[in-house]
């Protein structure tokens, strides 16, 4: 048996000691709940999955798709999901209820939600007061699309029960609900909204796909779609959370540097079906709303709290330490790695 010279052996030991050891994942298999995976709101999640970024991090991510964000939240609270790709509003609401959850990757800085009305109703719409008595379709009761309607009503001093809220999902069922006259208005996201606009089924009366719409509805910086989990999960699984954040940050950076055609070539074909051009048009309407780096700001959290404080019983008047609602450490580590 050949022996290494002492000097060479010492050199190998020194190199091994200097090389950073790969962080072992506490929980390689992660179940992520999402409320309407095909919506543009959740596009970074789809891209991280389709581009193999989760696998690159050693993760086996299983995505459970639900009709709306409220259902995805229930899955996490009930223990059948570890992480939610959903609205930051739910994080604030959970803190108000004494349940510790934290955002750890911001996906969207615009909510991207549109309130659309049938042509007849849109013609007479001047303010949220004109929604009184209408049947409004949302992805699911309690979801961000429902919260959006409540926020608009509260701005005019109206209670949430001023309208009838009907869950219609986040895909073809939502389109059908409008076309069949089951609802007179819809609060939803793309590609659903662009499909309805193109077909002449609705007119957008409030649109947060634009900076102007975001300012009018929310008043400034906002936190919309994000990854969040129980604070305990993040504390027990820091390497797993860091791996999730790394994959998602890569997806956000991919979004920033890629052409629309490159992005569309990455998503499942069923997302656009036989109408790729409408899907592309919808993507272009939403492109500016994605977070550039995954970071969360205290200003964005404050605006979310302010919106919920106007109408949400659990949040109204409740003192919440908003610094405990998000954790940027995982994203900061990912940015040092990928930028």
C-alpha positions, 0 to 999 in steps of 0.5 A: 500500500502506497503512503502519501508523503507527510507534507501532501497528506497535511495539505489534503487535510487542510484543503478539506478543512477549508472547504465548506461542508454541504448543509444537510437538509433536515427535511428533504421532502417538503409539501407546499400548498398553493391556491391556484398554481396556474395563476401568475401570482404563483409563477415563481413557484412553478418556475422553480419546480419546472427549472429543477431549482428545487432538485438542485438544492436536494429538495423533493418538493410536492405541490398540493394545489387548492381552489384558493389561498384560504384552503392552502392555509388550512392545509398548513394549519391542519398539518398536511402541508409544510409551507404555503405559497400564498398571500402575506395577508394570511400571515398577518391574520394568523399573528392576530389570532396568536398563531406564529407563521412567517414569510421567508420569500416574497414572490409578488410586490403587486397583488395583481388582483382585478375586480371585473364587472359585467358590461352592464354593471361596469357601465354604472360603476363609480365607486365600491358603493356600486357593488352593493347587493352584487354576487362577486366571484372569488377564488375561495372565500377568505382568500386574498381575492376575497380580502381585496373585495373587503378592502375596497368596500371598507374604503367606502365604509361598507361591511364585507356582507354588503356583497355576496361572495361566491367561490369560483376557483382560479381556472376555467370554473371562474371563467364559466361562472361569469359566462353563465351569469352565476356572478355579476362581478369577479375578483381574480387574477391572470390568466383568468382575468385576461381571458374574460377581458378578451372575450368581452365578458367583463370590464376591469374597474379596479386593476392592481396589475399596474402601479397606479392601481396598487397605489390607489388600493393599497397606498404604497409598498405592498407584500402579496404572494410569498412563501410562508410557514410556521415559525417553528418549522423555520426554526427546526429546519433552517437548512431546508428553508434556506434551500427553498429560498435559494430555489425561489430566488433563482426563479425570481432572477430568471424572471428578471432576465428572461424574455416572455417567450423563454418564461412561457416555454418553461410553464406546463402547456396546459397553462395556456392551452391552445391560446398562447398569445392570450397567455403571453398578453396576460404575462406582460400585464403582470411582469412588473409585479414580481419581486426582483429579489425576494426581500420583504420590507417593513413598509410593505408589511405595514400597508398589509396590516393597515388594509386588514385593520380596516375590516378584518375582526381578528386584526382590527385594533390588534397590536402586532409586532410586524417584524415577527411576521417575516424573516429575510435571512434565508433570502439574503443568503440566497442572494449572496449565492446567486447574484 
